[in-house]
Amino acid sequence: MARPASSCTSSWARRLPCLDADGSDRFRSRNLSGDLLPSLGPATPLPHELRKHLVSPYDPRYKVWEIFLILLVVYSAWICPLEFAFLRYLPRAPFIVDDVVNGFFAIDIVLTFFVPYVDIKSYLLVDDPKKIAVRYLSSWFVFDVCSTFPFHSMSLLFNRHEHSLGLKFLNALRLWRLRRVSSLFARLEKDIRFNYAVIRCTKLISVTLFAIHCAGCINYLIADRYPDPRRTWIGAVMPDFREAGLWVRYVTSLYWSITTMTTTGYGDLHAENTREMLFGVVYMLFNLWLTAYLIGNMTNLVVHSTSRTRDFRDMVQVASEFAARNQLPKRIEEQMLNHICLRFRTEGLKQQETLEILPKAMRSSISLYLFFPVVQGCYLFKGVSSGFIQQLVTEMQAEYFAPKEDIVLQNDKPSRLYLLVSGAVDIQAFLDGTEQIYGKAAEGELLGEIGVMTNKPQPFTFRAAKLSQILTISRSKLTDIMQGNREDGQTVRSNFQQKLRMEQRLFEQRLDP
């Protein structure tokens, strides 16, 4: 059977990274949250090429354009509340930058009419320009235009009412662009290339900082618009606050916002009039919800990251108490604890869970890639056909055994055949009430084949000398495969008989003085 060349060993733990390098890394490099899904049964084939003048939503250049717009959204989210509160104190430069940013978003509005979309019902890529236009015009088009229109520049050009409160509210429409950031975090949380906990924490920190920034700016606007500056939260400590620098006023506003959010106020800065009290009440009620949201998410992340360790410690404690309560020998207790530790280590790999969710044909292909050379090299299967070995490998399962853990006990009923893939195993037997070591099994050797082939109790005890990976197959499945392939079954029996005769001659030579 032709197989691709590989420099990796045949062990499960070492082969999997090689498999990842062949296929899984390419699979991992894509974010499948937005890819097309095929329908069941016959369906209209997906177009291989888009229509003219359309831009593929999966084009790398379009992805770069989206990332660039996200950076502009972050800038807008910071500057918009700042302009809302400190508009009359800002220099002209930010407004020029705003017009440039609005220009990029205007380009994106036009570009959206040429970007196909995925239909939410059929999961097919729609590249009909009319359907694209109708969908966009009936959804976010009006909001995108309102958030992009340069209201400030228009007011300077015609009426020069650049400081009116209505203009500030119109400029605040730019916060509509934040939906792009929300969509970005939703995609990143599903993207396996990024750590989920890091993305989630970044989102929580961003929400918190944005809330602090907006609250500070709004509270300053309330003070700046109040008729008596001295009866405001900032005027009570800074009577001439309007004469102070922009940086001082902005930092003072952030300070008030943070002390209110963290419930460490009020001491030096507090509400002085009814407007500020009402806003403080609303902000503190919002902080209750935000705090619950942050604590809930952080608790969920911490519990998720420590649940496996906690369960492992509980299981070790239960096993130790069980051994002490039943006065088990130290050797058996050690085997129990080693098995629990090994299970904890292998569960993190999720190898068996990954295989179980795959179709049988795919599991068979993986097993053939990983274990075909090991099974083919066994003495018992020398000379058999490739199809016979394929059937064997498909039915085999991989298991791990911790050091000093018993794999097969002497005089056990022969139920499974074992093949040592990696590690080392001691071959032992009880003779005259004492346990003696007869030898060691090396990688690629079979364990328990004498009992399986002769249907007699196992003559030896096989105990792992170090961490060992073993392939197992039940005796009934092995018998069925041999009966279904009579010639190969006869070859297997012949190989077994030759092995027995050879070992018998070696045993007689050792006894002969």
N, C-alpha and C positions, 0 to 999 in steps of 0.2 A: 504493500500500500504506500503510494507516494505521499510524502509529508514534507512540509516546508522546513528548511534548515533552521535550527535555533541553537543558540549557545547556552540556553538556560538548562537547568537540571529538570528532572521529571517530577519533582515534588510539587504538591499543590500550592504551597506557599510561594514557591519561586516561579512557577509557571504562570500564575495569575497576572503578575506584573507584565510578563511578556505578552500575554493575551491583551492586556490593556493597551500596550504599546502598539499592537496591530490594529485593534479596532476600537476599544473603549475610549482611548484618548481622543480619537476623532469624534466619537459620539459625545464625549464630555465637553468638547470645545464648542458645542452648539447649545443655544438656549431654546428648548423645544416648546416653551410656553406659547409662542405665537406661530408655530409651524402649522401647515395644513394637515388635517386628519383625513385619511381615506374613509369612504363610506363602505358599508357592508353590501355585498352583492354588486351587480353591474351598475356603473355610474358613468356620468359624462367624464371623459378623460380630462385631466388638467392641461391647460395650454402650456406648451413647451416654451413659447416666446410671448411676451406681452405685446400689446398693440403699440403702434408707433406713438412716440412722444409721451409715453407713460414711464414712470419711475418705479422700479420694483421696491416694495417696502423692505426687502431683505438685501438690497444692494449695500455693500459696505460703505459706499460714499454717502448714501442716505443715512446710514447709522451714525456716521461722523457728524453729519448735519444735525441730527437729533441731539447728540451729545453737546454740540456747540450751543444749541438753543437752550439746553438745560442750564448751562453756565450763565446764559443771559437771564434766565428765569431767576436764578439765585441772586443775581445783581438786582433785578427788579423787585424781588421780595424784600431786599434790604433797603433800597433807596425809596420805594413807594411810601412806606410809613414815615420815613424821615422827611420826605417832601410834604407829606400830609400835615405834619406837626410843625416843621421848621421852614416852610416854604419861603417866607419873607426874609430869612436869614441866610439862605443858601446862595452861593455864587452861581454865575450863569453856566459854568462848565457842566454840571450834572444834567441840565436840561438839554444841552447839545448832545450829550451821550444818550439821553433818553430818546431823542429823535432818531439817532443812529440805530439804537436797539429796536425801536418801533419799526424802522425800515426792514430789519432782518425778519421780524415777525410778519410784516406785510408780505415779504417774499414767501414765507412759509404758508401763508393763507392761499396765495396763488398756486404754490407747489402742491398743496393738498388736493386740488382739483385734478391732479395728474398722478396721484398715488393710489393704486388699487387697494382694496380692503378685503378682509376675510369675512364672508357671510356667517353670522352667528348660528344659523340653523343648519346650513349644508356644509360649512367649513371649506367652501370653495373660494378661490381667489376671484373676485369680481373685477374685471378690467374694462367694463363698459363705461365710457366717459360720462354718458348721461346718468347712469345709476350712481356713479361716484359723486357727480355734482348734486343730484337730488338728495343723496344721503347727507352730504356735508351741509347743504343749505338748510336742511330740515333739522339739523342737530346743533352743532357748535359754531356755525358760521357767524351768527349775529354776535355772540359773546366774544369771539376772536376779534371781530372788527372793532367792537367797542373797547376792548382792552388794548388795541393797537393804535387807535385814532389819537393823533397828537393834540389833545385838548389845550395843553398849556401854550403851545406855539400858536395855535389858532387864536387864543384869547389875547396874546400879545400883538398879534397881527391886526385884529379888528377892534376889540373893546378895551384891551389893556386891564381887564379885571383879574389880574393874575393871582390876587390874594383872596378871592371870594371863596366861601366855604363850599359852594356848589361845584366850583372847579376842582377843589380838592377831592370831593367824592367821585367826580368823574375820573380823575387820575388814579384813584384807588381801584378802579376796575381792572388795572393791570395785574392785580393779585389773582385774577382768574387764571393766569398762566401757571399758577402753582399746581394745577391738575396734572401738568406734565411731570412734575417732581413726584407726585403721588403715584402716577403710573410707572415711573422709573423704579421706585422702591418696590412696587408690587412685582415687577419683572425680576428685579435683582434677588428678591426673596425666593423666587422659584428657580433661579439660575444656580446650578450645582457648582459652577466655577468659583462662586464666592461663598464665604462662610456666613451661614444664616445668622448666627448670633451677632457678628460684627455689623452686618447690614441692619439688623433690627435695632441694635443699640445706636447706630448712626441716625436712624430715623427718629428714635425717641429723643435723642439729643437735639436734632434739628428742630423738631416740633417745640421742644422746651425753649430753645433760644429764640425762635420766631415769636412765640407767645410773649416772652419777656420784652423783646424789641417792640412789638406792636403796642403792648400795654403801656410801656414807658412813653412812647410817642403820643398816644391818645391822651394820657393823663397830662402831658405837657401842653397839648393843644387846648384842653379844658382850662388850664391855668392861664394860658396866653390870651384866651378869648374872654376871660372873666373881667367885668368892668373895674373892679378894685384889685390891682395886682398884689397888694399887701395881704389880702384875705384869701390867698391861695396856698397850696401846700408848699410850693417852692418860694413864693414871695414872703412867707412867714420867716424864713431863714435867710433869704437873699432878696431884700427889698428891691434892689435894682437888677433883678435877674435878667431883664431884657437887654441890659447893657453888657452882660457877661458874654464870653465867647461861646461859639456854637458847641465846641467840644465839652465845655464845662456843663452847659445845659443838658446835653445829650447823656453824659455820664451820670449826672444827677438823676435824670429820668430812669436810666437803667437801674441805678441803685435803689430807687423807690420800688421799681417793679420787682426786683429780686427779693428785697426784704418783705414785700407783701406776699410773693409766691411762697417763700420759705417760712412764712409766719413768724419771722423774727422782729417785725415792726409791731407797733409804731412807737418810735421814740423821737428822733430828730425831724422826720418828715411824716406828716399826717394830713388828712383832709381838713380843710378850713371852711368849706362852704357846702351847700346842699348838692351842687353838681358833682363835686369831687366825692362826696359821700355815696351818692348813687352809683357812680362809676366804680368806686371801691367795693361796694356790695356785689355788683355784677362780676367784677374781676375775681373776688374771693370765691364766689360761687363757681365760677369757671375753674379756678384753681383746685377746688375740691374734686371736680370731674377729672382734671388733668392729672392730679396726684394719684387718684385711683387708677387711671389708665397707665401711668408710668409704673406704679408699684405692681400692678397686675402683670404687665408685660415682663418686667424685670424678674418677678418671682417665677413666672413661667419659664424664663430662660435658665434661671439658676436651678430650679427643680428638674428641668429636662436634662441639664448637664450633669447633675449629681445623682439622679435616680438609679442608674446602673450600679454606681459605687455603693450606694446605700443598700440596694438589694443584695449585692455581693457580700457585704459585711454581715447582713442579717442571716444569709444562708450559711456563711462560715460559722457564725455563732450557734445557729441551730444544729449544724452538723457536729460541732464540738460537744454541745450539751447532749446530743443523742449518743455519741460514743461514750461519754462519761456515765450517762445514766444506765447504759446497757453493758458497761465495763468491757468494751471491745478492746482487742489487742491494739497496741500502739501502731503496728504495721497497717492494720485495716483503717484505723483513724487517719493515718498519714495518706493512705490511698484516697480516702474520701475527700480530704482537704485538697490534695493535688488535683483531683478530678474537678472540683468546684473552681479552683483557680484557673485550670485550663479552659473550662467552659466559659469563664468570664472573659478570658483573653480572646477566644475564638468567636464569641458572640459579637464582639466589636467589629470583626471582619464581615459578618453577615453573609458568609459564603453560601451556606445552605439555603438561607432565605432567598438569596438572589437566584439560585438555581431553581428553586421551587416555583417561582413566578414565571419562569420561562417555558415555552412550549417544549414538548418531549424531544422533538427533532433537534432543537437548539441545544438542549441539555446533552443529547447524544453526541453532537458535534464537539461540544466543549470537552466531554469525557474522553472522546477519541483523541483530541489534540493533547490532552494532559497525560493520559495514562496508557495509550496504545503501546509505546515502546517498552514500558515496564512489564505489561502483561505478556507481550510477545517474547520478551527475554526469559521468561520463566521456563524451567526445564519441563514442567508438566504440559506446556502448550507448544513445545518445539514441533515443527512440521505441520501444524494445523493451518487451515485456511484463514485468510484475512477476515472473511465473513464471520467465521466462528469467534474470532477474537473481538470483532466489533460487537457481536451479541453479548459477549461476556462483559466488555467494558461498559456497555450501556446499562447493564443491570447492577454494576458495582457501585458501592457508596464509599465515600472517604470519611474516615474517622480519625480523631486524635486521641492519643493515650499519653497520660502524664508519666513521668519517671516513677518506677516501682508500682505501677498499676497493672493488675492481672488482666491479660487479654483472653487467655483460655486456661481453664483449670484442668488438672489431671483428673481423668475418669469422668469428665463432662460428656454429655450426649453430643455427638458431632452434628452441629446445626449450621455452621458457617465455615467458609474457607477464607483465610486471611492472607493478604499479600503485603509485605513490608515495603513501603515506598521510600521512606526516609526514617532515620533514627537507628536504634539498635534494640534487640530483644534477647533476653536471657532464656535459655531452654533448661527447665528444671524438672525434677521428679522426686517424689518421696520414696525413699528406700530404707527399710528398717526404722521407720519413724523419723528419719532425718531428711532434710531437704538438700539435694545435691544438684550442682550445676553441671549439665552435660555438654553445654556449648553455647554459642551465641549465633543468632540469626543476623545476617547482614542485609543491606538494602537489596531488594529484588528477589528475596527468598520467600517461599510459601510457609505458612504456619497452619498446623492442624490438618494438613492434607491426608495424613495417614488415617485419622478417624473418619474423615469425610469419604474417602475412597473405599475404605473397607467396612464402613458403617459399624464401627466398633468404638467404645469409649476412648477418649483422647488419651494417648500414652504419656503426654508431657504437660507441664505447666509452662505457659509462655508469659513472661513478665517484662514489661518495657524497662529497659536500662536507662533510657533518656527519652526526651520528647520524641514520639514516633507518630508518623502518619501511615495509616494502614487502609488498604482497600479491602472491602468485605463483600462476599456474595453468599447467599443462602445455599444450602446443599440441594434443596428442592429445585431452585432455578438452575443451578449447575447441571443437575441430572436431566432436567427438561431440555436444556440446550444440547447436551451430549446425545440425548435420544433423538432430537430433531436433526442432528448432523452425525449420522452413524459412523461415517469414515473418520471424521475428526474425533468422535468419541472413542473409537477404537485406538486412535493414535494416542490420545490422552491416557488410556489404560495401559498401553504398551510403554509409554514413557514412565509411568508410575511403577510398573513392574521392574523395569530396568533399574530405576533408582533404588528400589528395595533390594534387588540382588546385589548391586554394587555396594550398598551400605552393609549388607550382610557379610560380604567378602572382607570388607575393611574391618568389621567387628571380629571376624574369625582370625584375621591376621594379628590383631592386637592380643587376642587370647593365646595364640600360638607362641610358646616361649622360644 
